[in-house]
Amino acid sequence: RRWMVNRNGRTAPSWSAAHQVFKRREARVRMWRVRMAFGLVFLLAAAEGSPPQARDSATHSPGAAMVGPDPRTAWGGLPYVDLFPLIFGESMSERHFKDWMRMDKKTFAELVDQLKFTKAYSDIFDPETGLPYPNPRGGHGRKTTLQREMACALYVLSGNEPLDRIAFLWGEGFRSSGLVEAVVDRFVEALHELHNTYICWPRTDDEVEAVVKGIKALRGVPHCLGIMDGTHIEIKGKRGQPFGDRAFTSYKKRQSVILHAVVDANGLFMHASAGHPGSMSDSVIFAQLDILDWILGTISRSDMHSGRFILCDSGYCLRPFSIRGYAYDTDDEKEQVLNAYVSSTRVVVENAFGRLKARFRRLRYMICARRKLSKQIIACCVLHNFIETREHRCEGIQDPPGQTQRDGVQERQGFSAHGRRRIMNRWHMLRLMRRNGVTVPEQPRRNFPGTQIPMDLAAGKAVRELLKEYCWQLHCQRNEDRIALHAEAFARANDDRDYFDTPDEDPDALHDPSWAPPRRGRRTGGRRGN
């Protein structure tokens, strides 16, 4: 080591580069010594067995049910516990059960009835009893049941704990993180079989009219087929890369994937697609998905649906089928009214994303293989629709405030240099999306065959102008009704209440300037001491 003399005349080690390398090497050697010591202790404990004192203390500890002797208790490890009898016991209240499983007991029983006939579970568990089939080769079979596996999978999705820690909490059958991961994968596969049942686009005319009437009942925006937006879900970056994969780096400089969805007036997902790289814009994702064909197919199906559109924010292009508001720095009063109506209607999709991430906290930061990301996110969306259709809204989860959209983007026909770079990287993005399990058509269609719908910016501006005039007339009518209602209430209040005593014998005394009503309220006097 090199030594140097500081200002006080004392010797101190110099923090040179060589000295820092030496200290890191010394710390690394010390760490390996500690690891070797713990390994030797574990081998000795496994060979001799756990002492009776440690086993008895682990067995009699409150809230922990020991599942067989374990050598880790010999040197202070945690014993295996079982949360299933605690959560599904008779003493567990409905409120606390919802905190654990994100749904009430009745909804959980209906979910078991729905999933027990799926291929992912019917090949392993008996649908009648919920018990695993006997092992044809003999020996020990599965030590779990259908309800126990589904409860463990819901526990994993509703929190953000590591899998090796969850393996300690669910007793026998979940002794390692690999077994817990296999349970979650099986649960996700079963939910994917119900994807088309709970996340579906309205196909009949009655379903379309129900969606349009529901959105119009919110704030009065007519002819709206749905509300569209996307949200970022943060993921773990790759090792060896200081900033991770650039394709998955979002505008917040974090690794993320995008969940793109269309919701109705109740916040239920009518279309959901996940696994898109975080650097992609909403308009590029919208152009690559099959939802564009579904929207155009619904509009061109009959004359009754002509003029329908999807409500979106400034991240999407303005077209006749995708309407967004004006720039928020506008001075036109009519445009400001339209922005207010669009924002107050679009808050539904923001609240839906907020409830989804509050109910399934695994979506706040996902640590799993990238090929499993899209399936787990879509499975959470299926569970969201399943729970909301039966419980209407999760109690105890407050709706987040609506985020105001920042629409300062000028509309233009051409592409900038940044847009040209995005087009050049388009095939790289498509390859990443297919690798992550996203269903992307080989050649996205810009026009639906057999339709005469204009697809340019001018047609989108014309539709938005009509919507602006409609919202302005609706705003004026509501203001007139509000003024008339306030005037009627004020007149009724003046007729019913007598604010002051008036002389009854002379009606002309009401106009006498010398008469004043008696003062009521706090007394006013001089200063204290006068």
Backbone torsions as a table, in degrees:
resi	resn	phi	psi	omega
1	ARG	NA	146.5	176.7
2	ARG	-98.3	140.5	-177.8
3	TRP	-119.6	150.0	179.3
4	MET	-137.0	157.8	-179.5
5	VAL	-101.3	124.4	-179.5
6	ASN	-86.8	-169.6	-175.4
7	ARG	-69.1	-28.2	-179.5
8	ASN	-83.0	1.6	-179.8
9	GLY	84.2	8.5	-179.2
10	ARG	-98.8	150.6	178.6
11	THR	-86.4	138.3	-179.7
12	ALA	-146.8	148.8	-179.7
13	PRO	-67.9	142.0	178.5
14	SER	-85.1	134.7	-177.5
15	TRP	-89.2	62.6	176.9
16	SER	-83.6	174.1	-179.2
17	ALA	-65.6	-40.3	179.6
18	ALA	-64.2	-38.8	-180.0
19	HIS	-66.9	-38.4	178.0
20	GLN	-65.6	-38.1	176.4
21	VAL	-64.1	-40.6	178.8
22	PHE	-63.4	-42.5	179.8
23	LYS	-66.0	-39.0	177.8
24	ARG	-65.0	-39.7	178.8
25	ARG	-65.5	-38.7	178.1
26	GLU	-66.3	-40.7	177.1
27	ALA	-65.0	-35.7	178.9
28	ARG	-66.6	-41.0	177.6
29	VAL	-65.0	-39.7	178.5
30	ARG	-64.1	-38.5	179.3
31	MET	-64.7	-42.4	179.4
32	TRP	-67.1	-33.0	175.1
33	ARG	-63.3	-43.1	178.0
34	VAL	-62.9	-42.0	179.0
35	ARG	-63.2	-41.4	178.6
36	MET	-65.1	-37.4	178.4
37	ALA	-65.0	-44.3	178.4
38	PHE	-65.9	-35.4	176.8
39	GLY	-64.8	-40.5	177.5
40	LEU	-65.9	-40.0	177.7
41	VAL	-63.2	-41.1	-180.0
42	PHE	-66.0	-40.6	178.9
43	LEU	-65.2	-39.9	177.7
44	LEU	-66.4	-39.6	179.0
45	ALA	-67.5	-37.1	178.4
46	ALA	-69.0	-32.6	-179.7
47	ALA	-75.5	-39.9	-177.4
48	GLU	-87.2	-21.8	-175.9
49	GLY	89.5	161.1	-177.6
50	SER	-77.2	141.7	177.9
51	PRO	-68.8	155.4	-177.6
52	PRO	-65.1	-30.2	-179.2
53	GLN	-64.5	-44.6	-179.0
54	ALA	-65.4	-38.3	-179.6
55	ARG	-67.3	-40.5	-179.8
56	ASP	-67.9	-40.0	179.8
57	SER	-66.4	-35.8	178.6
58	ALA	-71.5	-33.0	-178.0
59	THR	-73.1	-38.6	-175.5
60	HIS	-91.4	6.8	177.7
61	SER	-70.9	138.5	-176.4
62	PRO	-68.3	135.7	176.3
63	GLY	80.7	0.1	-179.3
64	ALA	-121.5	119.4	178.4
65	ALA	-100.9	114.4	-177.4
66	MET	-72.9	130.5	179.5
67	VAL	-109.2	80.4	178.3
68	GLY	79.0	158.6	178.9
69	PRO	-68.8	144.9	-179.1
70	ASP	-135.8	128.9	-177.2
71	PRO	-66.8	-14.6	-178.7
72	ARG	-69.0	-22.5	178.7
73	THR	-69.4	-13.4	-179.9
74	ALA	-69.1	-28.5	-180.0
75	TRP	-124.2	30.6	168.0
76	GLY	94.4	16.7	178.4
77	GLY	-75.9	169.3	179.8
78	LEU	-83.4	137.8	175.1
79	PRO	-79.1	159.1	175.9
80	TYR	-74.9	137.7	177.4
81	VAL	-121.7	173.6	-178.6
82	ASP	-135.0	112.8	-179.6
83	LEU	-85.4	-14.8	-173.8
84	PHE	-62.5	-50.8	178.2
85	PRO	-65.5	-23.8	177.7
86	LEU	-73.7	-42.4	-176.9
87	ILE	-75.9	-41.1	-175.7
88	PHE	-96.5	16.5	175.2
89	GLY	-77.6	167.9	-178.8
90	GLU	-71.9	-23.9	-178.9
91	SER	-77.5	-12.9	-179.2
92	MET	-76.9	123.0	179.9
93	SER	-75.5	166.6	-178.8
94	GLU	-66.5	-36.4	-179.1
95	ARG	-67.6	-45.3	-179.7
96	HIS	-70.9	-31.7	175.5
97	PHE	-62.9	-39.2	178.2
98	LYS	-68.4	-31.2	176.2
99	ASP	-66.9	-33.3	-179.5
100	TRP	-80.7	-47.4	-170.8
101	MET	-105.3	-1.6	179.3
102	ARG	64.1	16.1	176.7
103	MET	-158.8	162.0	178.8
104	ASP	-81.3	176.1	-174.6
105	LYS	-67.5	-36.3	179.7
106	LYS	-67.1	-41.7	178.3
107	THR	-66.3	-37.3	177.3
108	PHE	-64.7	-39.1	177.2
109	ALA	-64.5	-39.0	176.6
110	GLU	-66.4	-35.6	177.5
111	LEU	-66.2	-38.9	176.4
112	VAL	-63.4	-41.7	178.3
113	ASP	-64.7	-31.2	-179.7
114	GLN	-76.6	-37.4	-172.4
115	LEU	-91.7	-15.2	-175.2
116	LYS	-71.8	-16.8	178.4
117	PHE	-98.5	1.1	177.3
118	THR	-72.9	160.9	-176.8
119	LYS	-68.0	-31.5	-178.5
120	ALA	-65.2	-31.0	-178.4
121	TYR	-105.1	-31.7	-176.8
122	SER	-68.6	-21.0	176.6
123	ASP	-78.3	-14.7	-175.8
124	ILE	-114.8	-41.0	-175.5
125	PHE	-113.5	149.7	176.0
126	ASP	-75.8	121.7	-177.7
127	PRO	-62.8	-25.2	-177.4
128	GLU	-77.6	-46.3	-175.2
129	THR	-101.2	-23.8	-175.8
130	GLY	80.1	6.0	179.3
131	LEU	-93.7	153.4	179.7
132	PRO	-71.4	151.8	176.3
133	TYR	-68.6	148.9	178.4
134	PRO	-65.2	149.0	-179.5
135	ASN	-71.4	120.1	-178.1
136	PRO	-67.2	-22.5	179.7
137	ARG	-87.6	-0.7	-177.9
138	GLY	83.8	-176.8	179.9
139	GLY	82.5	-162.5	-177.1
140	HIS	-79.8	131.1	175.5
141	GLY	-90.9	-161.6	178.8
142	ARG	-71.0	141.5	-179.4
143	LYS	-102.5	18.8	179.4
144	THR	-121.5	168.9	175.1
145	THR	-122.0	174.2	-178.7
146	LEU	-64.7	-46.2	-179.7
147	GLN	-65.2	-37.7	-179.1
148	ARG	-66.5	-41.1	178.9
149	GLU	-66.2	-42.1	179.5
150	MET	-66.7	-37.9	177.8
151	ALA	-65.8	-40.3	177.9
152	CYS	-65.5	-40.5	178.8
153	ALA	-65.4	-40.0	176.5
154	LEU	-65.5	-35.7	177.7
155	TYR	-65.2	-37.7	178.6
156	VAL	-66.5	-44.4	-177.3
157	LEU	-73.2	-26.6	-177.1
158	SER	-84.6	-8.6	179.1
159	GLY	-130.6	-174.8	-179.3
160	ASN	-128.7	33.2	179.3
161	GLU	-81.7	152.6	175.4
162	PRO	-68.7	152.9	-174.3
163	LEU	-68.9	-32.2	179.6
164	ASP	-68.1	-28.6	175.1
165	ARG	-75.9	-36.1	178.1
166	ILE	-66.6	-29.3	179.2
167	ALA	-62.3	-25.9	178.5
168	PHE	-78.9	-15.1	-169.1
169	LEU	-101.3	-7.1	-174.0
170	TRP	-121.5	19.8	167.4
171	GLY	71.9	-153.8	-174.2
172	GLU	-71.2	142.3	-176.6
173	GLY	98.6	-12.3	179.2
174	PHE	-131.0	53.1	-172.3
175	ARG	-82.3	-5.7	-178.2
176	SER	-148.0	162.9	178.7
177	SER	-67.4	-28.3	177.2
178	GLY	-65.6	-38.6	177.4
179	LEU	-67.6	-39.4	177.8
180	VAL	-65.0	-40.5	177.7
181	GLU	-64.1	-38.0	177.1
182	ALA	-66.1	-36.0	177.4
183	VAL	-65.1	-42.2	179.6
184	VAL	-66.6	-40.9	178.9
185	ASP	-63.0	-39.2	178.7
186	ARG	-66.7	-39.5	178.3
187	PHE	-65.4	-40.0	179.2
188	VAL	-66.6	-40.5	177.9
189	GLU	-63.9	-37.9	177.6
190	ALA	-66.0	-38.5	178.6
191	LEU	-69.4	-30.5	178.8
192	HIS	-67.6	-24.6	175.2
193	GLU	-70.4	-21.1	176.8
194	LEU	-99.6	12.8	-176.0
195	HIS	-62.7	-47.3	-177.9
196	ASN	-73.3	-11.9	179.1
197	THR	-83.5	-38.7	-174.1
198	TYR	-107.0	-20.3	174.5
199	ILE	-119.1	96.4	-175.4
200	CYS	-142.0	145.9	177.2
201	TRP	-79.7	140.9	179.1
202	PRO	-61.5	124.2	-174.2
203	ARG	-101.2	-40.9	-177.6
204	THR	-89.4	165.9	179.0
205	ASP	-66.4	-34.4	178.7
206	ASP	-66.2	-39.6	178.3
207	GLU	-66.2	-39.7	178.4
208	VAL	-64.3	-43.8	-179.9
209	GLU	-65.8	-34.2	177.8
210	ALA	-65.7	-39.9	178.2
211	VAL	-67.0	-43.2	-178.9
212	VAL	-64.5	-42.4	179.8
213	LYS	-68.2	-36.0	178.7
214	GLY	-65.3	-41.1	178.7
215	ILE	-71.5	-35.1	177.8
216	LYS	-67.3	-29.6	179.3
217	ALA	-71.4	-14.5	179.6
218	LEU	-70.8	-61.9	-178.3
219	ARG	-132.7	-5.8	177.7
220	GLY	105.1	6.6	179.0
221	VAL	-74.0	121.5	-175.1
222	PRO	-92.0	166.1	170.9
223	HIS	59.2	28.2	-177.0
224	CYS	-98.6	122.6	-179.5
225	LEU	-83.6	-19.7	-177.7
226	GLY	172.8	173.3	-179.9
227	ILE	-120.1	126.6	-169.7
228	MET	-118.6	140.0	176.7
229	ASP	-167.9	174.1	177.6
230	GLY	-134.4	156.7	179.1
231	THR	-137.5	148.8	-179.8
232	HIS	-91.4	137.5	175.6
233	ILE	-119.7	116.3	-174.0
234	GLU	-72.6	139.5	179.8
235	ILE	-127.8	171.8	178.9
236	LYS	-84.2	134.5	179.9
237	GLY	-76.5	167.6	-179.9
238	LYS	-78.3	153.2	177.8
239	ARG	-77.0	153.0	176.8
240	GLY	81.5	-1.0	179.5
241	GLN	-121.5	119.1	-174.1
242	PRO	-62.2	-34.1	-179.9
243	PHE	-114.8	12.1	179.3
244	GLY	72.5	-169.2	178.1
245	ASP	-74.4	127.0	-175.9
246	ARG	-67.1	-27.0	179.0
247	ALA	-66.3	-29.3	-179.2
248	PHE	-98.3	6.7	179.0
249	THR	-85.3	120.0	-177.1
250	SER	-84.2	-178.1	179.6
251	TYR	-69.5	-14.1	175.1
252	LYS	-90.7	9.2	179.4
253	LYS	62.7	36.9	177.6
254	ARG	-128.5	153.1	177.2
255	GLN	-76.8	126.0	-176.0
256	SER	-157.0	160.8	169.0
257	VAL	-118.6	161.0	-173.4
258	ILE	-111.1	132.7	170.0
259	LEU	-101.5	116.4	-179.5
260	HIS	-106.3	129.2	-173.1
261	ALA	-146.4	157.1	172.3
262	VAL	-124.6	127.2	-176.2
263	VAL	-119.5	164.8	175.6
264	ASP	-101.0	-164.3	-175.6
265	ALA	-69.9	-23.4	-179.5
266	ASN	-91.9	3.1	-178.4
267	GLY	79.7	19.1	177.6
268	LEU	-91.4	139.6	-178.0
269	PHE	-76.6	122.2	173.0
270	MET	-95.1	-20.8	175.9
271	HIS	-154.3	136.8	179.9
272	ALA	-145.6	135.8	177.6
273	SER	-142.9	130.0	-174.3
274	ALA	-131.1	165.7	177.8
275	GLY	99.3	4.6	179.8
276	HIS	-74.3	141.0	178.6
277	PRO	-59.2	146.3	-173.9
278	GLY	-67.9	-17.8	179.9
279	SER	-83.9	-6.8	-179.6
280	MET	-78.7	146.0	177.1
281	SER	-85.8	162.1	-178.4
282	ASP	-64.8	-36.9	-178.1
283	SER	-67.7	-36.4	178.2
284	VAL	-67.6	-41.0	178.1
285	ILE	-64.3	-42.1	-179.4
286	PHE	-63.3	-35.4	-179.7
287	ALA	-72.4	-23.2	-176.3
288	GLN	-92.6	-11.1	-174.6
289	LEU	-93.2	164.4	179.3
290	ASP	-81.2	-4.9	179.0
291	ILE	-64.2	-28.1	178.1
292	LEU	-63.7	-41.9	177.5
293	ASP	-66.9	-35.9	179.0
294	TRP	-66.4	-40.9	179.3
295	ILE	-64.5	-47.8	179.7
296	LEU	-66.2	-33.1	176.6
297	GLY	-66.9	-37.4	177.4
298	THR	-68.3	-39.2	-179.0
299	ILE	-68.3	-41.0	-175.4
300	SER	-88.0	2.7	-177.0
301	ARG	-70.7	-39.1	179.2
302	SER	-153.4	165.3	178.9
303	ASP	-68.9	-19.3	-179.4
304	MET	-67.7	-28.0	-177.4
305	HIS	-98.7	9.0	179.2
306	SER	-70.2	139.3	-177.5
307	GLY	90.9	1.5	176.8
308	ARG	-73.5	153.8	-179.1
309	PHE	-154.3	168.6	175.6
310	ILE	-106.5	134.6	179.8
311	LEU	-89.0	130.7	-175.8
312	CYS	-143.5	-179.6	-178.4
313	ASP	-104.4	-166.3	-174.1
314	SER	-73.8	-7.7	178.2
315	GLY	-76.9	-6.6	-178.1
316	TYR	-110.8	158.4	178.0
317	CYS	-77.0	150.4	179.1
318	LEU	-85.9	114.5	178.9
319	ARG	-137.6	168.5	179.0
320	PRO	-61.8	-24.2	-178.8
321	PHE	-101.5	-4.0	177.0
322	SER	-136.5	107.3	-174.2
323	ILE	-108.6	134.0	174.9
324	ARG	-127.6	170.9	-178.6
325	GLY	-81.4	-178.4	178.0
326	TYR	-84.8	174.2	174.3
327	ALA	-64.9	143.4	-172.9
328	TYR	-80.8	-5.3	174.5
329	ASP	-95.5	20.0	179.9
330	THR	-76.2	151.7	178.1
331	ASP	-103.7	-5.5	-180.0
332	ASP	-74.7	129.2	-177.2
333	GLU	-69.0	-36.3	178.9
334	LYS	-65.6	-39.6	178.3
335	GLU	-67.9	-35.3	175.7
336	GLN	-65.8	-36.9	177.1
337	VAL	-66.1	-42.1	177.7
338	LEU	-63.3	-41.0	177.9
339	ASN	-61.8	-38.1	178.5
340	ALA	-65.6	-41.5	178.9
341	TYR	-68.0	-40.1	180.0
342	VAL	-66.6	-44.0	-178.7
343	SER	-66.3	-42.6	-179.6
344	SER	-69.1	-22.5	175.0
345	THR	-85.2	-38.1	-179.0
346	ARG	-69.6	-13.6	-178.6
347	VAL	-64.5	-16.8	179.8
348	VAL	-64.2	-43.3	-178.7
349	VAL	-70.9	-33.5	176.3
350	GLU	-65.7	-41.1	177.3
351	ASN	-66.5	-35.2	178.2
352	ALA	-64.5	-43.7	176.3
353	PHE	-64.1	-38.0	178.8
354	GLY	-64.8	-43.2	178.1
355	ARG	-67.9	-35.2	178.5
356	LEU	-63.3	-46.1	-178.5
357	LYS	-75.9	-25.8	176.3
358	ALA	-75.5	-32.9	179.4
359	ARG	-77.9	-41.1	-179.8
360	PHE	-117.2	92.0	-174.5
361	ARG	-72.5	-9.8	174.8
362	ARG	-62.1	-24.4	-178.6
363	LEU	-76.6	-8.3	178.9
364	ARG	-77.7	-31.4	175.7
365	TYR	-156.6	108.3	-173.7
366	MET	-100.4	130.4	176.5
367	ILE	-121.4	94.2	177.2
368	CYS	-162.3	174.2	178.3
369	ALA	-63.5	144.0	-175.7
370	ARG	-67.8	-23.0	177.2
371	ARG	-72.4	-15.5	179.5
372	LYS	-101.2	-4.1	-175.0
373	LEU	-62.7	-51.3	-174.5
374	SER	-63.8	-38.3	-179.1
375	LYS	-66.8	-41.0	179.7
376	GLN	-68.2	-37.2	179.4
377	ILE	-67.6	-43.6	178.7
378	ILE	-66.0	-35.2	176.6
379	ALA	-62.7	-38.6	175.9
380	CYS	-65.8	-35.5	176.8
381	CYS	-66.3	-39.1	177.0
382	VAL	-63.3	-44.2	177.2
383	LEU	-63.5	-36.3	177.6
384	HIS	-59.9	-48.0	178.1
385	ASN	-66.4	-38.2	-180.0
386	PHE	-62.9	-41.4	-178.2
387	ILE	-75.4	-41.1	-175.4
388	GLU	-70.5	-31.2	177.7
389	THR	-72.0	-20.2	-179.6
390	ARG	-104.0	-28.4	-179.7
391	GLU	-115.3	1.0	177.1
392	HIS	67.9	-49.4	178.2
393	ARG	-163.5	139.8	-177.0
394	CYS	-71.0	120.3	179.1
395	GLU	-72.7	146.3	179.4
396	GLY	89.4	-8.8	178.3
397	ILE	-109.7	112.7	-178.1
398	GLN	-80.5	142.5	176.4
399	ASP	-69.2	130.0	177.1
400	PRO	-68.5	151.0	179.1
401	PRO	-64.8	145.4	-178.8
402	GLY	-64.6	132.1	-179.5
403	GLN	-84.1	126.7	179.1
404	THR	-72.9	131.6	-179.2
405	GLN	-78.8	141.8	-179.9
406	ARG	-100.9	96.1	-175.7
407	ASP	-105.9	82.9	176.8
408	GLY	-114.2	18.1	-175.1
409	VAL	-89.9	130.3	176.9
410	GLN	-83.5	140.4	-178.4
411	GLU	-84.7	135.5	-178.6
412	ARG	-148.4	158.0	-175.9
413	GLN	-85.0	-39.0	-174.9
414	GLY	-84.4	-172.2	179.6
415	PHE	-116.2	142.4	175.4
416	SER	-83.0	-179.8	177.2
417	ALA	-64.3	-37.4	176.8
418	HIS	-64.5	-39.4	177.8
419	GLY	-65.9	-35.8	177.3
420	ARG	-66.9	-36.2	176.4
421	ARG	-66.3	-35.3	177.0
422	ARG	-64.5	-39.8	179.2
423	ILE	-66.5	-37.1	178.3
424	MET	-65.2	-34.0	179.9
425	ASN	-89.8	11.2	-174.6
426	ARG	-64.1	-43.4	-176.8
427	TRP	-70.6	-30.9	174.5
428	HIS	-64.4	-40.4	178.4
429	MET	-65.8	-41.8	179.2
430	LEU	-62.9	-37.8	178.6
431	ARG	-65.5	-39.4	177.1
432	LEU	-66.0	-38.7	-180.0
433	MET	-65.4	-42.8	178.0
434	ARG	-66.7	-33.4	178.7
435	ARG	-67.9	-30.4	-179.6
436	ASN	-87.4	6.1	176.3
437	GLY	90.2	13.2	179.3
438	VAL	-86.3	132.6	178.7
439	THR	-80.4	110.1	-177.6
440	VAL	-123.6	129.8	177.2
441	PRO	-66.1	151.4	-179.0
442	GLU	-63.8	-40.7	-179.9
443	GLN	-131.9	100.9	-178.6
444	PRO	-62.6	136.2	-176.9
445	ARG	-93.5	127.1	178.8
446	ARG	-85.2	-26.2	-180.0
447	ASN	-127.6	139.5	176.7
448	PHE	-81.2	133.5	-176.4
449	PRO	-65.1	136.7	176.3
450	GLY	85.5	10.3	-179.1
451	THR	-111.8	156.7	177.4
452	GLN	-115.6	33.5	-177.3
453	ILE	-83.3	123.9	176.6
454	PRO	-69.5	139.8	-172.9
455	MET	-115.7	16.4	-174.8
456	ASP	-97.6	175.0	-178.4
457	LEU	-69.9	-35.2	-178.5
458	ALA	-62.7	-39.3	178.3
459	ALA	-66.5	-37.1	176.4
460	GLY	-64.9	-38.4	177.0
461	LYS	-65.9	-35.7	178.9
462	ALA	-66.0	-41.4	178.2
463	VAL	-65.7	-38.4	179.6
464	ARG	-68.5	-33.5	175.8
465	GLU	-63.7	-41.8	176.8
466	LEU	-63.3	-40.7	177.9
467	LEU	-66.1	-34.1	178.0
468	LYS	-65.2	-44.2	178.6
469	GLU	-65.1	-38.6	179.1
470	TYR	-64.9	-46.1	-179.5
471	CYS	-65.8	-32.9	177.8
472	TRP	-68.1	-43.8	176.3
473	GLN	-63.0	-40.0	177.8
474	LEU	-65.1	-38.0	178.6
475	HIS	-65.7	-44.0	178.7
476	CYS	-64.4	-41.5	179.3
477	GLN	-64.7	-40.6	178.9
478	ARG	-67.9	-34.1	176.0
479	ASN	-65.7	-41.7	177.8
480	GLU	-64.7	-42.5	178.0
481	ASP	-64.9	-36.7	179.8
482	ARG	-68.7	-39.8	178.5
483	ILE	-66.5	-41.8	178.2
484	ALA	-64.6	-37.8	179.7
485	LEU	-67.8	-40.8	178.2
486	HIS	-66.5	-38.8	178.6
487	ALA	-65.5	-39.8	178.9
488	GLU	-66.6	-41.2	178.8
489	ALA	-66.1	-38.0	178.6
490	PHE	-66.8	-41.0	178.2
491	ALA	-65.7	-39.6	178.3
492	ARG	-65.7	-37.1	178.9
493	ALA	-68.0	-37.2	178.1
494	ASN	-69.0	-31.3	179.0
495	ASP	-75.7	-34.9	-173.4
496	ASP	-87.5	-30.1	-174.2
497	ARG	-105.9	146.6	176.8
498	ASP	-116.2	102.0	-173.5
499	TYR	-75.1	-26.8	179.9
500	PHE	-150.2	159.4	-179.1
501	ASP	-82.2	126.6	179.9
502	THR	-111.7	147.4	177.4
503	PRO	-66.6	130.9	-175.8
504	ASP	-90.0	-23.1	-172.3
505	GLU	-76.5	-28.3	-176.8
506	ASP	-127.6	109.0	179.6
507	PRO	-68.2	-20.6	178.7
508	ASP	-74.8	-12.0	-179.3
509	ALA	-70.0	-17.0	176.6
510	LEU	-64.1	-29.5	-178.3
511	HIS	-100.2	9.1	179.6
512	ASP	-76.0	119.6	-177.6
513	PRO	-68.6	-19.2	-179.5
514	SER	-78.7	-14.8	-178.5
515	TRP	-92.8	138.8	179.5
516	ALA	-135.5	144.9	179.6
517	PRO	-68.3	152.5	179.0
518	PRO	-65.0	140.0	-179.0
519	ARG	-76.3	134.8	179.5
520	ARG	-125.4	154.2	178.1
521	GLY	112.0	-146.4	-174.6
522	ARG	-73.3	135.3	178.4
523	ARG	-74.9	142.0	178.5
524	THR	-112.9	126.9	-179.9
525	GLY	-135.1	-175.1	179.4
526	GLY	-75.9	-174.3	179.3
527	ARG	-71.5	158.6	-179.3
528	ARG	-67.5	127.9	179.5
529	GLY	103.7	-9.4	178.6
530	ASN	-87.8	NA	NA
